[in-house]
């Protein structure tokens, strides 16, 4: 199940990421996901493991998984 909130110009998806434990972790994940074309904002919360991503269109899950892997964490799926 994908949690998406759609507006005319933005798609918001909440992902679950394992392994984040601090602000540095949040920053690393946010920075990598922000590099994906079409992403307009990223908010990572280590305490919940949730990463909220706003983008112009739905993102390819493999691109998100690769970005999270590059940051050193694991994408569990969507919330």
N, C-alpha and C positions, 0 to 999 in steps of 0.2 A: 504494500500500500504506500503510495507516495503522497506526502503532505504538501500540497501546492495551493497557493492562494494566487489566483490570476486576476490581473487588472489589465486594462487595454495595452499598457506598455511594459508591465513587469510581471515576472513569474517568481514567486518566492517558494523555495524548497528547503525543508529542514532535514539535515542529514545527521546520522549518529556516527561519531568517531570515537574509537577506543584509544586509550593511552595518554590523552591530554591530562596534565595535572597542574599547570600553572599558566601565568600570563604569557610566558615565552612560548609555550606550546600553542596557545591561542593565536599568537602573532605568526608563528611559523605556518600553521594551517591556513590562516586567513591570507597570508601573503601568497602562498602557492595557488590557492583557489582563485584569488583575484586575478591571476595571470590568464585564466581561461577566457577566451574571447566571449563577449556578451555579458560578463559578470559586472554588475554595477555596485554591489556591496556584499560584504561577508561579515557575519558576527559569530565568533566562536566562543563558547562558554565551557571552560574546562570542567567545572563542577558538575555539569549535566552531560557533557560529552556531545552537546548539540551544536551544530553549525548551521546557521540560517543564511541562505544565499539568495540574493535577488539578482535576476538576470533578465535579459531582453526576450529570451525564449527558453523553453525547457533545455536543460543541459544533458549532454551525453554522460551517463553514469561512469563509463570507463574513463573519461577525461577527469571527472571529479575523483575517482578512485586513484588514478595516476598522480594527481596533485597531492592528495592526502598521503599517498605512499612516499612521494618525494619529500614531504615534510617529516617523514619518519613515523607516521601513525597508520592506523587501519580504519578504512571506511567499513562500517558495519552494515549500513543501508540507510533507508529513509525512515523518518519518524511518522 
